[in-house]
Amino acid sequence: MSNLTFFFVFCLLASLSHAIELDFCVGDVSLPRGPEGYACKDPASVTTDDFVYTGFRGERTITNVFGNNVTLAFSDAFPALNGLGISMARLDFGVGGVIPLHSHRTSEVLILAKGSIIAGFIDANNTAYYKTLQVGDVMVFPQAMLHFQINVGRTPATAFVTLNGANPALQLTTPSLFAGNLPADIAEQITLLSHEEVMRMKRMFGTA
């Protein structure tokens, strides 16, 4: 057996042995979070309620400039997800609301629960894949692809997403350009927008 094969088998067995040791690792959010997540809560103090998340209940108030409200269910809010390498979110859209162009470190699966939306992503060849989704439809957004959702119905819309990472991160393209500390002259050069257009966007985000 080559050294490389031996190393691969050793790593596989090590990961399997860790999985066998614990049925679950409900996060103890009272302790600092490390690179691998939270330390495990004492199993003797774990109850059924630890495995149930109620934060997606009820209606949402839409207040932001994009006409959306995003409710996250990551391991800090839902400690039962700790160590599982998954996270969730609820997306609420007002009429005409959007989740603007953005990306994650992870892949995403979306299921539409209410309303009608256009959802899509753009690949590295600048090909756009998009479709109008109806209630019950599911769409996949591959890892790191720029993607978006738009409410095209006459009523509010709601979707739920699952991501294959404990901390998928979120980078919104427009706020990255105009809501941070990127100087206006650089934003003009890299977007080909006029000075007036860039300043209008920066004023919208309160950075001008």
Secondary structure, 3 states (H helix, E strand, C coil): CCHHHHHHHHHHHHHHHHHHHCCCCCECCCCCCECCECCECCHHHCCHHHHCCCCCCCCCCCCCCCCEEEEEECCCCCHHHCCCCCEEEEEEECCCCEEEEEECCCCEEEEEEECCEEEEEECCCCCEEEEEECCCCEEEECCCCEEEEEECCCCCEEEEEEECCCCCCCEEHHHHHHCCCCCHHHHHHHHCCCHHHHHHHHHHCCCC
